[in-house]
Amino acid sequence: GERIDRQLGDFMDAMRPPGAWDLKVRLKDLDQEGVWGQLAFPSMGFWLVSITDRELARETVRVWNDWAYEEILKKNKRVITTACLSTADIEDAVAVSSTAGTPPGSPVPPPVRPRRPRP
C-alpha cells in the first residue's frame, strides 16, 4: 500500500472543531451545546516562561493581549480570553496585569513553573 506521512498539525486540524478559530461559528457551537460562556485559550501563556529576553517577552505579551482584546473580547461577551504576563521581568508583569487591555476582573493566570535562578 501507499505510505502516508502525517504531521501532528494535520491530526490537530482534523480534530479541531470549525469554531476553534471563527468566533461567529464558536458562538453557534456554544448555543447548540447550551453553553452561555467559555474561557478561551487558558493555557496560551504557559510557554512564556521559556522566553528569557525581556524585550521579546514584553512584545510577545503585548501582541497576544492586543489580539485577544481586539478580536475576541471587544466582539462578544461570552467568550473570555486570559491575559498573558511577561515572566522575564517583574515590572513588566505588574504593568501588564494592571493594563492588559482586558476588562476589570479578567483572569490573568500565573506561569505554571517558576523561573530557575541562574547559577
Residue, then its C-alpha position, 0 to 999 in steps of 0.5 A: g500500500e501507499r505510505i502516508d506521512r502525517q504531521l501532528g498539525d494535520f491530526m490537530d486540524a482534523m480534530r479541531p472543531p470549525g469554531a476553534w478559530d471563527l468566533k461567529v461559528r464558536l458562538k453557534d457551537l456554544d448555543q447548540e451545546g447550551v453553553w452561555g460562556q467559555l474561557a478561551f485559550p487558558s493555557m496560551g501563556f504557559w510557554l512564556v516562561s521559556i522566553t528569557d529576553r525581556e524585550l521579546a517577552r514584553e512584545t510577545v505579551r503585548v501582541w497576544n493581549d492586543w489580539a485577544y482584546e481586539e478580536i475576541l473580547k471587544k466582539n462578544k461577551r461570552v467568550i473570555t480570553t486570559a491575559c498573558l504576563s511577561t515572566a522575564d521581568i517583574e515590572d513588566a508583569v505588574a504593568v501588564s496585569s494592571t493594563a492588559g487591555t482586558p476588562p476589570g476582573s479578567p483572569v490573568p493566570p500565573p506561569v505554571r513553573p517558576r523561573r530557575p535562578r541562574p547559577 
